[in-house]
């Protein structure tokens, strides 16, 4: 597949994925990010398009708005290289081709992965106490500290603005 066809097919797949996960409350906020803001954090899905094949890798993450880290830490579950499986059995395939069917199938697989694995992962950390737990939280120590500061009202507006800009959240 040539580069232009791959870009076009990937974008069609992303658009179909956006529709397929809308019911979960995620909104496409940047080319490869879908976000679901909460009071102190933003839950996000990132789709990484491989340069060497027409397929995606899926990353889940939670961003503390008060965090000063300069990148959206991919601190959650992620898929393998274009697929995800258990016991070496591929249960999800994130490859697409130039056909509408191939793009819709990929978008459906991405949405199914987000529903079956992403949503339970996000639910584990919906409560602030789980995010603050040093033993169970996916957050770095600095992010947990930033969340703790936000909870007592010590919010740095520059960090919140930078976090929102980083993820494309209005």
C-alpha positions, 0 to 999 in steps of 0.5 A: 500500500502506498503512503497516500492510500495508507494515510487515507485508509487510516483516517477513514478507520479513525473516523469509523472508530470515533463513531464506534466508541462515542457511546463510551463518552470518548471524543476525538480531540487530536488526530490520534487521541480520543479523550474523556475528561473528568474533574482532575484527570483525562482518560485517553486512548491513543492510536499509534499508526505503524510506519511499516504496515497498515495497522495500529497499536492501542494505548490507554492512559490517564493524565492528571490535569495538574501534572507538569510532565511534558508528554501524555504518559502512556501509562495504561494497557497497550496492544501488541504490534497490530494485534492483541491476544492471549496465550499467543492467540490473536483475539483482536487485529488492528490491521486495515486495508484500502477497502471500506470493509477492511477499515470498518472491520479494523475500527470495530476491532479497535472499539471492541478492544476498548470496550472489553479491555479499556473500559474495565481498566479505566473503571479500576481507576475511576476512584481517586483513591485508586489513582493515589495508591502507590501500589496499584496506580498507573500514575507516576509518583509526580503525577500522584503528587500533582493529583494530591495537590489538586484535590486540596485546591493547589492547582497550577493553571499553567499545568492544566492548560498545558495538559488540555493543550497536549491532549486537545481538550477544550 
